[in-house]
């Protein structure tokens, strides 16, 4: 469990710099330059991601059950997850969705984490998905006092909404139909 916790602290910690101290982040970008800062930022993020993936896998080998969700909550989780990937993709294919949902990546993260908490009750699940949910909500709330930053995207076009929805739903279908089992080792749908 310690690898999972360390991974979460590293990954979510580095992603929280703007939440807790945006002026520090701005000074670092100014001092180092945007690309070197991204390199410095990426090292602990990548290490944290590897640690949380390995730690999550290890924690699931010796599971600690906190709660057992009823089976029907898995179906609810699948419905909650349906818009998550189209929202995530709309971040990079801006159109009306991106204009309507100001922070689609954070909303997608909140849906992803919340849905997984509905369907999973192991301690490792609560740490992983609960950690991401708390972080996404904190980041969402902190955006009210932060100045917006440009995200590299394609030019805004109405057709981007159709692209975001089609790509997002295709990814959703791939995950549900087997990619989740292939990558995570857990099938979404019972055999």
C-alpha angles and dihedrals in degrees: 000000000000092000090054092049092046090048092050092048092051097041099041092034094059089044089054098061092099091046095055104025117010093165089060090052091049092050091050092050090048093047098043102026125244099279098045088046090053089051093050090044093048096056098066090035091055093043090048092049092051091047094049092048092048092041092050091051092049093046091053090057090065101031124197110201115217097169139350111227117214114256093247090065088069088063091048089050091053090053093046089051094051096088095037099086097041087051092049092049091047088066089071098032101051120201136121092319092057091046092050096043104046095196107026095166092057092045089049090050091049091050092046094049095041093049092050091051089054093054103035130055107177120120090243090053093050092049094047102039095030090051092052092045093051091046094049093048091048091049091047092052093046092055090075090070098035128082114246118258124212116250116205106248142148116273114282112264134159090237089063090075090060090046092049092048094045095046093042094050091045089054090046091052092047091051094047094044097052117308092094090054092045096049103028100026094234122103117227093209122043115253 
